[in-house]
Amino acid sequence: MRDFDVRQALTASLKATHADDSETLIREELGLEHGQVFVDVAVINGEMHGYELKSERDTLARLPRQVEAYSAVLDRATLVVGARHVEQAIGLIPAWWGIKTATTQRDGSVKLRPLRKARRNPQQQMVAMAKLLWRDEALELLESLEAAKGLRSKPRKMLYERLVELLPADALRTEVRRLLKAREDW
C-alpha cells in the first residue's frame, strides 16, 4: 500500500460525503507555515479538517512536527494510518486527533476504517490561522474592516498580528475559511 492508494481512497470517500455541499472545498497539499508543512488533504467548509496520511511504506519520523503545525491551525485533524503504524502513532498524536486505519483488501483497494473520531482542537493559535492567508488576502480583509491604513507597505507578519487584534477568534476562522474557499490561483 502506497501513499497514493491511501490518498485515492480518502479523497473518494470525502468527495462522496460532501457531494451535495457546494460550500465544501477539498484541497490536497494545503500549505501551513508558508509552505513549510503541508496538510495531505484538507476539507474546508464550516471548519477546517486536515488529514495526514501515513501508508505502510511511510515512516512516522516527521509526524511530531506535522502534529505541531496542524494543531496550531486546524479545527480538527485525522491521521489516516497503515495498520503497522497504529500503536506507535497513537502515542505521537493528541487525544483530540481522529484516527482511521487503512488496509489493503484482496482486490487491491484500500479500505478506511474509523478508529477514533476527531474532536475540536483545543489549542488553535490565531496568528497561525491568519498565516494561511496570502499577503493580498490579509490586506483585503483589513481593507474590508477599514483597518489597513498604515499597513499597506508593512510586512505580512504585521498584517496577521493586526487581524488577530481586530477579529474575535470565531470571526477570524470564518474569514480565513471564506478567503481560502474563494481562492482561485493556488
Rosetta blueprint (number, residue, H / E / L):
1 M L
2 R L
3 D H
4 F H
5 D H
6 V H
7 R H
8 Q H
9 A H
10 L H
11 T H
12 A H
13 S H
14 L H
15 K H
16 A H
17 T H
18 H L
19 A L
20 D L
21 D L
22 S L
23 E L
24 T L
25 L E
26 I E
27 R E
28 E E
29 E E
30 L E
31 G E
32 L E
33 E L
34 H L
35 G L
36 Q L
37 V E
38 F E
39 V E
40 D E
41 V E
42 A E
43 V E
44 I E
45 N L
46 G L
47 E L
48 M E
49 H E
50 G E
51 Y E
52 E E
53 L E
54 K E
55 S L
56 E L
57 R L
58 D L
59 T L
60 L L
61 A L
62 R L
63 L H
64 P H
65 R H
66 Q H
67 V H
68 E H
69 A H
70 Y H
71 S H
72 A H
73 V H
74 L L
75 D L
76 R E
77 A E
78 T E
79 L E
80 V E
81 V E
82 G E
83 A H
84 R H
85 H H
86 V H
87 E H
88 Q H
89 A H
90 I H
91 G L
92 L L
93 I L
94 P L
95 A L
96 W L
97 W L
98 G E
99 I E
100 K E
101 T E
102 A E
103 T E
104 T E
105 Q L
106 R L
107 D L
108 G L
109 S L
110 V E
111 K E
112 L E
113 R E
114 P E
115 L E
116 R E
117 K L
118 A L
119 R L
120 R L
121 N L
122 P L
123 Q L
124 Q L
125 Q L
126 M H
127 V H
128 A H
129 M H
130 A H
131 K L
132 L L
133 L L
134 W L
135 R H
136 D H
137 E H
138 A H
139 L H
140 E H
141 L H
142 L H
143 E H
144 S H
145 L L
146 E L
147 A L
148 A L
149 K L
150 G L
151 L L
152 R L
153 S L
154 K L
155 P L
156 R H
157 K H
158 M H
159 L H
160 Y H
161 E H
162 R H
163 L H
164 V H
165 E H
166 L H
167 L L
168 P L
169 A H
170 D H
171 A H
172 L H
173 R H
174 T H
175 E H
176 V H
177 R H
178 R H
179 L H
180 L H
181 K H
182 A H
183 R L
184 E L
185 D L
186 W L
